């Protein structure tokens, strides 16, 4: 596997004082060739890859091949000749190095929400006598919604406490702690190893949501002693809208935990068509229905891009881009009421940067109209995703110039941008 060294990326931590400085850093950026492997719209600075990643250029040819040859020509034989049947575990093994897991510990299946349900229910069943799911208020809503639903079904309780009080709240009734590693609004990054160790000391399991981490920040699930994790494929992994999600179950737990969604693909012999259910050995017991082959093929192309780089280069450039964005916004836009909502310490944040502003929604819409695509999160968060594989330092520089111009000329104060909040 060819990799791109990360040493030169560290130079981007040096101060960038002019656009020429930014362009010079881009010229020396070892990740710069990766930009050509994406289909980026002309004239758009895309700072929303933390919500939906850009289309990899190779995906279009892969999808055409899967549709016209594998499905169109080879039909049902493709389950074997093109290994459709092995896609969930094969692609899971390609995700494993990005999250610090071993082969056989990750499977691609269903949605993040469905995988949360599976693992929360399995964790509760594995801790008889403990009836609490512990999380934090303000966690990503689907995590709390699913946790509440699991609690209702299994006669348990969902309890939330602020993140800085999670460790002290893990008592003898907590079966599983559910946390998002990088917060979807603020980009705050939690200490996975410390929280996991505290949970284990209290006899609880931990389920980590990696949706805003995987493909952007360093992860070491096994190094942290993690039990369970989920994540999506459509953000930094560039698998496309609604891409299949993944789940991780540490090898030491696999033969003990059981999925509550006992579908045929999780059976030990799915093609025996037995009436009784017997879970498969290993990670495949967490499969449920027929694999979504088109979505899996697209995700596999997104993952292939990471195999062309040294991931240390990705994380170093993430820090460089996010630091540049924070510095430039605070230098150029400080007079306009923007408040940094993201940790200033690079080790304590993910790869998106958020600012609070009373007119964040209108600002977001004005930026989009100018070709700078970020996003808004209620009630007052203006959020920018920094995706190292295809963003440049010059992109960040120009985005902040555009933001400054909009603020100075109050171009956000336009009736078109002050409508009721909607998905952007």
TORKOL-4160 file (C-alpha; in steps of 0.2 Angstrom, whole numbers, padded with zeros to 4 digits, m for minus):
424
<pt num="1" X="0000" Y="0000" Z="0000"/>
<pt num="2" X="0007" Y="0017" Z="m0005"/>
<pt num="3" X="0007" Y="0030" Z="0009"/>
<pt num="4" X="0010" Y="0048" Z="0010"/>
<pt num="5" X="0022" Y="0054" Z="0023"/>
<pt num="6" X="0016" Y="0066" Z="0036"/>
<pt num="7" X="0032" Y="0076" Z="0041"/>
<pt num="8" X="0029" Y="0090" Z="0029"/>
<pt num="9" X="0011" Y="0093" Z="0035"/>
<pt num="10" X="0018" Y="0098" Z="0052"/>
<pt num="11" X="0025" Y="0113" Z="0044"/>
<pt num="12" X="0007" Y="0120" Z="0041"/>
<pt num="13" X="0007" Y="0122" Z="0060"/>
<pt num="14" X="0018" Y="0138" Z="0057"/>
<pt num="15" X="0008" Y="0154" Z="0056"/>
<pt num="16" X="0000" Y="0158" Z="0039"/>
<pt num="17" X="0000" Y="0177" Z="0038"/>
<pt num="18" X="m0005" Y="0180" Z="0020"/>
<pt num="19" X="m0014" Y="0171" Z="0006"/>
<pt num="20" X="0003" Y="0168" Z="m0002"/>
<pt num="21" X="0008" Y="0159" Z="0014"/>
<pt num="22" X="m0007" Y="0148" Z="0012"/>
<pt num="23" X="m0003" Y="0144" Z="m0006"/>
<pt num="24" X="0015" Y="0140" Z="m0002"/>
<pt num="25" X="0009" Y="0128" Z="0012"/>
<pt num="26" X="m0003" Y="0120" Z="m0001"/>
<pt num="27" X="0011" Y="0118" Z="m0014"/>
<pt num="28" X="0021" Y="0109" Z="m0001"/>
<pt num="29" X="0007" Y="0099" Z="0006"/>
<pt num="30" X="0010" Y="0080" Z="0003"/>
<pt num="31" X="m0009" Y="0077" Z="0004"/>
<pt num="32" X="m0013" Y="0090" Z="m0010"/>
<pt num="33" X="m0013" Y="0076" Z="m0024"/>
<pt num="34" X="m0028" Y="0068" Z="m0015"/>
<pt num="35" X="m0039" Y="0083" Z="m0020"/>
<pt num="36" X="m0039" Y="0077" Z="m0038"/>
<pt num="37" X="m0047" Y="0061" Z="m0032"/>
<pt num="38" X="m0063" Y="0069" Z="m0028"/>
<pt num="39" X="m0077" Y="0077" Z="m0039"/>
<pt num="40" X="m0077" Y="0095" Z="m0031"/>
<pt num="41" X="m0090" Y="0107" Z="m0039"/>
<pt num="42" X="m0082" Y="0122" Z="m0047"/>
<pt num="43" X="m0082" Y="0138" Z="m0037"/>
<pt num="44" X="m0087" Y="0130" Z="m0021"/>
<pt num="45" X="m0077" Y="0129" Z="m0005"/>
<pt num="46" X="m0085" Y="0114" Z="0004"/>
<pt num="47" X="m0084" Y="0115" Z="0023"/>
<pt num="48" X="m0098" Y="0103" Z="0026"/>
<pt num="49" X="m0089" Y="0086" Z="0024"/>
<pt num="50" X="m0092" Y="0082" Z="0042"/>
<pt num="51" X="m0111" Y="0081" Z="0037"/>
<pt num="52" X="m0109" Y="0074" Z="0020"/>
<pt num="53" X="m0093" Y="0070" Z="0012"/>
<pt num="54" X="m0088" Y="0074" Z="m0006"/>
<pt num="55" X="m0090" Y="0061" Z="m0020"/>
<pt num="56" X="m0074" Y="0052" Z="m0024"/>
<pt num="57" X="m0070" Y="0052" Z="m0042"/>
<pt num="58" X="m0068" Y="0033" Z="m0043"/>
<pt num="59" X="m0085" Y="0030" Z="m0036"/>
<pt num="60" X="m0095" Y="0034" Z="m0052"/>
<pt num="61" X="m0085" Y="0020" Z="m0062"/>
<pt num="62" X="m0087" Y="0008" Z="m0047"/>
<pt num="63" X="m0106" Y="0011" Z="m0047"/>
<pt num="64" X="m0107" Y="0009" Z="m0065"/>
<pt num="65" X="m0098" Y="m0008" Z="m0065"/>
<pt num="66" X="m0108" Y="m0014" Z="m0050"/>
<pt num="67" X="m0125" Y="m0010" Z="m0059"/>
<pt num="68" X="m0121" Y="m0015" Z="m0077"/>
<pt num="69" X="m0109" Y="m0029" Z="m0075"/>
<pt num="70" X="m0112" Y="m0037" Z="m0057"/>
<pt num="71" X="m0130" Y="m0034" Z="m0056"/>
<pt num="72" X="m0135" Y="m0032" Z="m0074"/>
<pt num="73" X="m0124" Y="m0046" Z="m0082"/>
<pt num="74" X="m0120" Y="m0058" Z="m0068"/>
<pt num="75" X="m0136" Y="m0056" Z="m0058"/>
<pt num="76" X="m0138" Y="m0068" Z="m0043"/>
<pt num="77" X="m0121" Y="m0076" Z="m0046"/>
<pt num="78" X="m0112" Y="m0060" Z="m0040"/>
<pt num="79" X="m0116" Y="m0065" Z="m0022"/>
<pt num="80" X="m0101" Y="m0077" Z="m0025"/>
<pt num="81" X="m0092" Y="m0072" Z="m0040"/>
<pt num="82" X="m0090" Y="m0054" Z="m0034"/>
<pt num="83" X="m0091" Y="m0058" Z="m0016"/>
<pt num="84" X="m0106" Y="m0048" Z="m0012"/>
<pt num="85" X="m0109" Y="m0060" Z="0002"/>
<pt num="86" X="m0093" Y="m0055" Z="0010"/>
<pt num="87" X="m0094" Y="m0036" Z="0008"/>
<pt num="88" X="m0100" Y="m0032" Z="0026"/>
<pt num="89" X="m0085" Y="m0040" Z="0034"/>
<pt num="90" X="m0073" Y="m0036" Z="0020"/>
<pt num="91" X="m0077" Y="m0018" Z="0021"/>
<pt num="92" X="m0077" Y="m0019" Z="0040"/>
<pt num="93" X="m0059" Y="m0025" Z="0040"/>
<pt num="94" X="m0055" Y="m0010" Z="0029"/>
<pt num="95" X="m0063" Y="0002" Z="0042"/>
<pt num="96" X="m0054" Y="m0007" Z="0057"/>
<pt num="97" X="m0037" Y="0002" Z="0055"/>
<pt num="98" X="m0045" Y="0019" Z="0055"/>
<pt num="99" X="m0053" Y="0015" Z="0072"/>
<pt num="100" X="m0039" Y="0005" Z="0080"/>
<pt num="101" X="m0048" Y="m0012" Z="0079"/>
<pt num="102" X="m0042" Y="m0029" Z="0073"/>
<pt num="103" X="m0049" Y="m0039" Z="0058"/>
<pt num="104" X="m0065" Y="m0047" Z="0063"/>
<pt num="105" X="m0070" Y="m0034" Z="0075"/>
<pt num="106" X="m0080" Y="m0022" Z="0063"/>
<pt num="107" X="m0095" Y="m0026" Z="0052"/>
<pt num="108" X="m0104" Y="m0014" Z="0040"/>
<pt num="109" X="m0122" Y="m0015" Z="0042"/>
<pt num="110" X="m0139" Y="m0005" Z="0043"/>
<pt num="111" X="m0139" Y="0013" Z="0049"/>
<pt num="112" X="m0130" Y="0020" Z="0064"/>
<pt num="113" X="m0147" Y="0021" Z="0073"/>
<pt num="114" X="m0151" Y="0002" Z="0070"/>
<pt num="115" X="m0133" Y="m0002" Z="0076"/>
<pt num="116" X="m0135" Y="0008" Z="0092"/>
<pt num="117" X="m0151" Y="m0001" Z="0096"/>
<pt num="118" X="m0142" Y="m0018" Z="0093"/>
<pt num="119" X="m0128" Y="m0014" Z="0104"/>
<pt num="120" X="m0137" Y="m0005" Z="0118"/>
<pt num="121" X="m0149" Y="m0020" Z="0120"/>
<pt num="122" X="m0135" Y="m0032" Z="0119"/>
<pt num="123" X="m0126" Y="m0022" Z="0133"/>
<pt num="124" X="m0141" Y="m0021" Z="0144"/>
<pt num="125" X="m0144" Y="m0040" Z="0142"/>
<pt num="126" X="m0126" Y="m0043" Z="0147"/>
<pt num="127" X="m0127" Y="m0034" Z="0163"/>
<pt num="128" X="m0142" Y="m0042" Z="0172"/>
<pt num="129" X="m0147" Y="m0032" Z="0187"/>
<pt num="130" X="m0141" Y="m0016" Z="0180"/>
<pt num="131" X="m0155" Y="m0005" Z="0172"/>
<pt num="132" X="m0147" Y="0012" Z="0168"/>
<pt num="133" X="m0140" Y="0018" Z="0151"/>
<pt num="134" X="m0130" Y="0033" Z="0155"/>
<pt num="135" X="m0127" Y="0047" Z="0143"/>
<pt num="136" X="m0125" Y="0066" Z="0142"/>
<pt num="137" X="m0138" Y="0079" Z="0138"/>
<pt num="138" X="m0135" Y="0087" Z="0121"/>
<pt num="139" X="m0128" Y="0071" Z="0114"/>
<pt num="140" X="m0133" Y="0068" Z="0096"/>
<pt num="141" X="m0152" Y="0067" Z="0096"/>
<pt num="142" X="m0153" Y="0050" Z="0088"/>
<pt num="143" X="m0142" Y="0043" Z="0101"/>
<pt num="144" X="m0154" Y="0049" Z="0115"/>
<pt num="145" X="m0169" Y="0044" Z="0105"/>
<pt num="146" X="m0163" Y="0026" Z="0102"/>
<pt num="147" X="m0157" Y="0025" Z="0120"/>
<pt num="148" X="m0174" Y="0030" Z="0126"/>
<pt num="149" X="m0183" Y="0017" Z="0115"/>
<pt num="150" X="m0171" Y="0003" Z="0121"/>
<pt num="151" X="m0174" Y="0008" Z="0139"/>
<pt num="152" X="m0193" Y="0008" Z="0136"/>
<pt num="153" X="m0192" Y="m0009" Z="0128"/>
<pt num="154" X="m0181" Y="m0017" Z="0141"/>
<pt num="155" X="m0188" Y="m0010" Z="0156"/>
<pt num="156" X="m0172" Y="0001" Z="0159"/>
<pt num="157" X="m0169" Y="0020" Z="0162"/>
<pt num="158" X="m0160" Y="0033" Z="0152"/>
<pt num="159" X="m0150" Y="0045" Z="0163"/>
<pt num="160" X="m0141" Y="0060" Z="0157"/>
<pt num="161" X="m0128" Y="0070" Z="0166"/>
<pt num="162" X="m0115" Y="0083" Z="0159"/>
<pt num="163" X="m0100" Y="0076" Z="0151"/>
<pt num="164" X="m0088" Y="0082" Z="0165"/>
<pt num="165" X="m0099" Y="0072" Z="0178"/>
<pt num="166" X="m0100" Y="0056" Z="0168"/>
<pt num="167" X="m0086" Y="0047" Z="0177"/>
<pt num="168" X="m0093" Y="0051" Z="0195"/>
<pt num="169" X="m0111" Y="0046" Z="0189"/>
<pt num="170" X="m0106" Y="0028" Z="0184"/>
<pt num="171" X="m0113" Y="0018" Z="0198"/>
<pt num="172" X="m0118" Y="0000" Z="0201"/>
<pt num="173" X="m0134" Y="0002" Z="0191"/>
<pt num="174" X="m0126" Y="0008" Z="0175"/>
<pt num="175" X="m0125" Y="m0006" Z="0162"/>
<pt num="176" X="m0119" Y="0004" Z="0148"/>
<pt num="177" X="m0112" Y="0022" Z="0145"/>
<pt num="178" X="m0117" Y="0029" Z="0128"/>
<pt num="179" X="m0106" Y="0044" Z="0122"/>
<pt num="180" X="m0101" Y="0052" Z="0106"/>
<pt num="181" X="m0082" Y="0054" Z="0105"/>
<pt num="182" X="m0082" Y="0070" Z="0095"/>
<pt num="183" X="m0097" Y="0081" Z="0099"/>
<pt num="184" X="m0108" Y="0085" Z="0084"/>
<pt num="185" X="m0110" Y="0103" Z="0088"/>
<pt num="186" X="m0095" Y="0109" Z="0098"/>
<pt num="187" X="m0082" Y="0097" Z="0091"/>
<pt num="188" X="m0076" Y="0093" Z="0109"/>
<pt num="189" X="m0067" Y="0077" Z="0110"/>
<pt num="190" X="m0069" Y="0066" Z="0125"/>
<pt num="191" X="m0055" Y="0056" Z="0133"/>
<pt num="192" X="m0060" Y="0038" Z="0127"/>
<pt num="193" X="m0047" Y="0029" Z="0137"/>
<pt num="194" X="m0050" Y="0037" Z="0154"/>
<pt num="195" X="m0069" Y="0036" Z="0153"/>
<pt num="196" X="m0068" Y="0018" Z="0147"/>
<pt num="197" X="m0057" Y="0013" Z="0161"/>
<pt num="198" X="m0068" Y="0022" Z="0174"/>
<pt num="199" X="m0083" Y="0012" Z="0167"/>
<pt num="200" X="m0074" Y="m0004" Z="0168"/>
<pt num="201" X="m0069" Y="m0001" Z="0186"/>
<pt num="202" X="m0088" Y="0001" Z="0190"/>
<pt num="203" X="m0093" Y="m0014" Z="0180"/>
<pt num="204" X="m0101" Y="m0005" Z="0166"/>
<pt num="205" X="m0098" Y="m0006" Z="0147"/>
<pt num="206" X="m0096" Y="0009" Z="0135"/>
<pt num="207" X="m0103" Y="0012" Z="0118"/>
<pt num="208" X="m0094" Y="0025" Z="0108"/>
<pt num="209" X="m0102" Y="0034" Z="0093"/>
<pt num="210" X="m0088" Y="0038" Z="0081"/>
<pt num="211" X="m0098" Y="0047" Z="0068"/>
<pt num="212" X="m0089" Y="0063" Z="0069"/>
<pt num="213" X="m0072" Y="0055" Z="0073"/>
<pt num="214" X="m0069" Y="0041" Z="0060"/>
<pt num="215" X="m0058" Y="0047" Z="0045"/>
<pt num="216" X="m0054" Y="0063" Z="0054"/>
<pt num="217" X="m0045" Y="0061" Z="0071"/>
<pt num="218" X="m0034" Y="0047" Z="0078"/>
<pt num="219" X="m0044" Y="0032" Z="0086"/>
<pt num="220" X="m0037" Y="0017" Z="0095"/>
<pt num="221" X="m0052" Y="0007" Z="0102"/>
<pt num="222" X="m0042" Y="m0008" Z="0107"/>
<pt num="223" X="m0028" Y="0003" Z="0115"/>
<pt num="224" X="m0042" Y="0012" Z="0125"/>
<pt num="225" X="m0050" Y="m0005" Z="0130"/>
<pt num="226" X="m0066" Y="0000" Z="0121"/>
<pt num="227" X="m0081" Y="m0012" Z="0122"/>
<pt num="228" X="m0093" Y="m0007" Z="0108"/>
<pt num="229" X="m0094" Y="0007" Z="0095"/>
<pt num="230" X="m0104" Y="0013" Z="0080"/>
<pt num="231" X="m0101" Y="0025" Z="0066"/>
<pt num="232" X="m0108" Y="0031" Z="0050"/>
<pt num="233" X="m0100" Y="0030" Z="0032"/>
<pt num="234" X="m0106" Y="0046" Z="0024"/>
<pt num="235" X="m0096" Y="0060" Z="0033"/>
<pt num="236" X="m0077" Y="0059" Z="0033"/>
<pt num="237" X="m0077" Y="0042" Z="0025"/>
<pt num="238" X="m0086" Y="0049" Z="0009"/>
<pt num="239" X="m0098" Y="0034" Z="0006"/>
<pt num="240" X="m0112" Y="0044" Z="0000"/>
<pt num="241" X="m0129" Y="0050" Z="0007"/>
<pt num="242" X="m0136" Y="0036" Z="0018"/>
<pt num="243" X="m0121" Y="0026" Z="0016"/>
<pt num="244" X="m0121" Y="0010" Z="0027"/>
<pt num="245" X="m0115" Y="0012" Z="0045"/>
<pt num="246" X="m0103" Y="0001" Z="0055"/>
<pt num="247" X="m0102" Y="m0007" Z="0072"/>
<pt num="248" X="m0087" Y="m0013" Z="0082"/>
<pt num="249" X="m0088" Y="m0027" Z="0096"/>
<pt num="250" X="m0072" Y="m0031" Z="0104"/>
<pt num="251" X="m0067" Y="m0049" Z="0101"/>
<pt num="252" X="m0067" Y="m0053" Z="0119"/>
<pt num="253" X="m0086" Y="m0049" Z="0120"/>
<pt num="254" X="m0092" Y="m0057" Z="0103"/>
<pt num="255" X="m0097" Y="m0074" Z="0108"/>
<pt num="256" X="m0106" Y="m0068" Z="0124"/>
<pt num="257" X="m0116" Y="m0053" Z="0116"/>
<pt num="258" X="m0132" Y="m0056" Z="0106"/>
<pt num="259" X="m0140" Y="m0044" Z="0094"/>
<pt num="260" X="m0159" Y="m0042" Z="0097"/>
<pt num="261" X="m0162" Y="m0040" Z="0079"/>
<pt num="262" X="m0159" Y="m0059" Z="0074"/>
<pt num="263" X="m0161" Y="m0058" Z="0056"/>
<pt num="264" X="m0156" Y="m0071" Z="0044"/>
<pt num="265" X="m0139" Y="m0064" Z="0039"/>
<pt num="266" X="m0134" Y="m0065" Z="0057"/>
<pt num="267" X="m0138" Y="m0084" Z="0058"/>
<pt num="268" X="m0124" Y="m0096" Z="0059"/>
<pt num="269" X="m0130" Y="m0105" Z="0043"/>
<pt num="270" X="m0141" Y="m0092" Z="0034"/>
<pt num="271" X="m0144" Y="m0103" Z="0019"/>
<pt num="272" X="m0149" Y="m0118" Z="0029"/>
<pt num="273" X="m0166" Y="m0109" Z="0031"/>
<pt num="274" X="m0169" Y="m0117" Z="0049"/>
<pt num="275" X="m0184" Y="m0111" Z="0058"/>
<pt num="276" X="m0174" Y="m0109" Z="0074"/>
<pt num="277" X="m0161" Y="m0095" Z="0076"/>
<pt num="278" X="m0143" Y="m0099" Z="0081"/>
<pt num="279" X="m0131" Y="m0083" Z="0081"/>
<pt num="280" X="m0116" Y="m0084" Z="0070"/>
<pt num="281" X="m0099" Y="m0085" Z="0078"/>
<pt num="282" X="m0090" Y="m0068" Z="0079"/>
<pt num="283" X="m0094" Y="m0051" Z="0072"/>
<pt num="284" X="m0106" Y="m0058" Z="0059"/>
<pt num="285" X="m0119" Y="m0061" Z="0072"/>
<pt num="286" X="m0123" Y="m0043" Z="0072"/>
<pt num="287" X="m0129" Y="m0043" Z="0054"/>
<pt num="288" X="m0147" Y="m0043" Z="0051"/>
<pt num="289" X="m0154" Y="m0042" Z="0034"/>
<pt num="290" X="m0148" Y="m0043" Z="0016"/>
<pt num="291" X="m0132" Y="m0032" Z="0013"/>
<pt num="292" X="m0136" Y="m0016" Z="0003"/>
<pt num="293" X="m0123" Y="m0019" Z="m0011"/>
<pt num="294" X="m0124" Y="m0003" Z="m0020"/>
<pt num="295" X="m0121" Y="0007" Z="m0004"/>
<pt num="296" X="m0107" Y="m0005" Z="0001"/>
<pt num="297" X="m0098" Y="m0003" Z="m0015"/>
<pt num="298" X="m0099" Y="0016" Z="m0014"/>
<pt num="299" X="m0092" Y="0016" Z="0004"/>
<pt num="300" X="m0078" Y="0004" Z="m0001"/>
<pt num="301" X="m0072" Y="0017" Z="m0014"/>
<pt num="302" X="m0072" Y="0031" Z="m0001"/>
<pt num="303" X="m0062" Y="0019" Z="0011"/>
<pt num="304" X="m0049" Y="0015" Z="m0003"/>
<pt num="305" X="m0043" Y="0033" Z="m0002"/>
<pt num="306" X="m0037" Y="0032" Z="0015"/>
<pt num="307" X="m0026" Y="0017" Z="0010"/>
<pt num="308" X="m0016" Y="0029" Z="m0001"/>
<pt num="309" X="m0011" Y="0040" Z="0014"/>
<pt num="310" X="m0002" Y="0040" Z="0031"/>
<pt num="311" X="m0016" Y="0044" Z="0043"/>
<pt num="312" X="m0005" Y="0054" Z="0053"/>
<pt num="313" X="m0004" Y="0066" Z="0039"/>
<pt num="314" X="m0023" Y="0067" Z="0039"/>
<pt num="315" X="m0024" Y="0071" Z="0057"/>
<pt num="316" X="m0009" Y="0084" Z="0057"/>
<pt num="317" X="m0017" Y="0093" Z="0042"/>
<pt num="318" X="m0034" Y="0093" Z="0052"/>
<pt num="319" X="m0025" Y="0102" Z="0066"/>
<pt num="320" X="m0017" Y="0114" Z="0054"/>
<pt num="321" X="m0033" Y="0118" Z="0045"/>
<pt num="322" X="m0044" Y="0120" Z="0060"/>
<pt num="323" X="m0030" Y="0131" Z="0069"/>
<pt num="324" X="m0029" Y="0142" Z="0054"/>
<pt num="325" X="m0048" Y="0144" Z="0053"/>
<pt num="326" X="m0049" Y="0149" Z="0072"/>
<pt num="327" X="m0035" Y="0161" Z="0070"/>
<pt num="328" X="m0041" Y="0169" Z="0055"/>
<pt num="329" X="m0059" Y="0171" Z="0061"/>
<pt num="330" X="m0053" Y="0178" Z="0077"/>
<pt num="331" X="m0042" Y="0190" Z="0068"/>
<pt num="332" X="m0054" Y="0196" Z="0055"/>
<pt num="333" X="m0071" Y="0194" Z="0062"/>
<pt num="334" X="m0069" Y="0197" Z="0081"/>
<pt num="335" X="m0079" Y="0213" Z="0080"/>
<pt num="336" X="m0094" Y="0205" Z="0074"/>
<pt num="337" X="m0100" Y="0194" Z="0089"/>
<pt num="338" X="m0093" Y="0177" Z="0084"/>
<pt num="339" X="m0089" Y="0166" Z="0099"/>
<pt num="340" X="m0078" Y="0151" Z="0097"/>
<pt num="341" X="m0088" Y="0136" Z="0103"/>
<pt num="342" X="m0075" Y="0123" Z="0100"/>
<pt num="343" X="m0060" Y="0119" Z="0111"/>
<pt num="344" X="m0045" Y="0129" Z="0107"/>
<pt num="345" X="m0033" Y="0114" Z="0112"/>
<pt num="346" X="m0031" Y="0103" Z="0096"/>
<pt num="347" X="m0030" Y="0088" Z="0106"/>
<pt num="348" X="m0047" Y="0091" Z="0114"/>
<pt num="349" X="m0057" Y="0094" Z="0097"/>
<pt num="350" X="m0062" Y="0085" Z="0082"/>
<pt num="351" X="m0060" Y="0091" Z="0064"/>
<pt num="352" X="m0074" Y="0103" Z="0063"/>
<pt num="353" X="m0075" Y="0121" Z="0071"/>
<pt num="354" X="m0090" Y="0130" Z="0078"/>
<pt num="355" X="m0094" Y="0147" Z="0082"/>
<pt num="356" X="m0109" Y="0154" Z="0091"/>
<pt num="357" X="m0118" Y="0169" Z="0084"/>
<pt num="358" X="m0136" Y="0176" Z="0086"/>
<pt num="359" X="m0138" Y="0176" Z="0067"/>
<pt num="360" X="m0129" Y="0160" Z="0064"/>
<pt num="361" X="m0143" Y="0153" Z="0052"/>
<pt num="362" X="m0143" Y="0169" Z="0042"/>
<pt num="363" X="m0124" Y="0169" Z="0041"/>
<pt num="364" X="m0124" Y="0151" Z="0035"/>
<pt num="365" X="m0136" Y="0155" Z="0021"/>
<pt num="366" X="m0127" Y="0170" Z="0016"/>
<pt num="367" X="m0111" Y="0160" Z="0015"/>
<pt num="368" X="m0119" Y="0146" Z="0005"/>
<pt num="369" X="m0125" Y="0160" Z="m0008"/>
<pt num="370" X="m0107" Y="0165" Z="m0010"/>
<pt num="371" X="m0101" Y="0147" Z="m0013"/>
<pt num="372" X="m0094" Y="0143" Z="0005"/>
<pt num="373" X="m0104" Y="0128" Z="0011"/>
<pt num="374" X="m0104" Y="0126" Z="0030"/>
<pt num="375" X="m0119" Y="0122" Z="0040"/>
<pt num="376" X="m0130" Y="0128" Z="0055"/>
<pt num="377" X="m0135" Y="0119" Z="0071"/>
<pt num="378" X="m0149" Y="0126" Z="0082"/>
<pt num="379" X="m0150" Y="0137" Z="0090"/>
<pt num="380" X="m0134" Y="0148" Z="0086"/>
<pt num="381" X="m0120" Y="0137" Z="0080"/>
<pt num="382" X="m0111" Y="0140" Z="0063"/>
<pt num="383" X="m0101" Y="0125" Z="0060"/>
<pt num="384" X="m0087" Y="0122" Z="0047"/>
<pt num="385" X="m0080" Y="0104" Z="0043"/>
<pt num="386" X="m0061" Y="0103" Z="0039"/>
<pt num="387" X="m0058" Y="0088" Z="0028"/>
<pt num="388" X="m0040" Y="0086" Z="0025"/>
<pt num="389" X="m0040" Y="0075" Z="0010"/>
<pt num="390" X="m0048" Y="0088" Z="m0001"/>
<pt num="391" X="m0047" Y="0105" Z="0007"/>
<pt num="392" X="m0033" Y="0117" Z="0005"/>
<pt num="393" X="m0026" Y="0131" Z="0017"/>
<pt num="394" X="m0031" Y="0143" Z="0003"/>
<pt num="395" X="m0049" Y="0137" Z="0004"/>
<pt num="396" X="m0049" Y="0141" Z="0023"/>
<pt num="397" X="m0041" Y="0158" Z="0020"/>
<pt num="398" X="m0054" Y="0162" Z="0006"/>
<pt num="399" X="m0068" Y="0156" Z="0016"/>
<pt num="400" X="m0064" Y="0168" Z="0031"/>
<pt num="401" X="m0062" Y="0182" Z="0019"/>
<pt num="402" X="m0080" Y="0179" Z="0012"/>
<pt num="403" X="m0086" Y="0178" Z="0030"/>
<pt num="404" X="m0078" Y="0194" Z="0035"/>
<pt num="405" X="m0085" Y="0203" Z="0019"/>
<pt num="406" X="m0103" Y="0196" Z="0023"/>
<pt num="407" X="m0102" Y="0203" Z="0041"/>
<pt num="408" X="m0094" Y="0220" Z="0036"/>
<pt num="409" X="m0108" Y="0223" Z="0024"/>
<pt num="410" X="m0122" Y="0215" Z="0034"/>
<pt num="411" X="m0126" Y="0204" Z="0019"/>
<pt num="412" X="m0133" Y="0191" Z="0031"/>
<pt num="413" X="m0147" Y="0204" Z="0035"/>
<pt num="414" X="m0157" Y="0199" Z="0020"/>
<pt num="415" X="m0175" Y="0192" Z="0021"/>
<pt num="416" X="m0170" Y="0177" Z="0011"/>
<pt num="417" X="m0158" Y="0172" Z="0025"/>
<pt num="418" X="m0170" Y="0175" Z="0039"/>
<pt num="419" X="m0183" Y="0163" Z="0036"/>
<pt num="420" X="m0188" Y="0149" Z="0048"/>
<pt num="421" X="m0174" Y="0136" Z="0051"/>
<pt num="422" X="m0173" Y="0122" Z="0039"/>
<pt num="423" X="m0160" Y="0108" Z="0035"/>
<pt num="424" X="m0146" Y="0115" Z="0025"/>
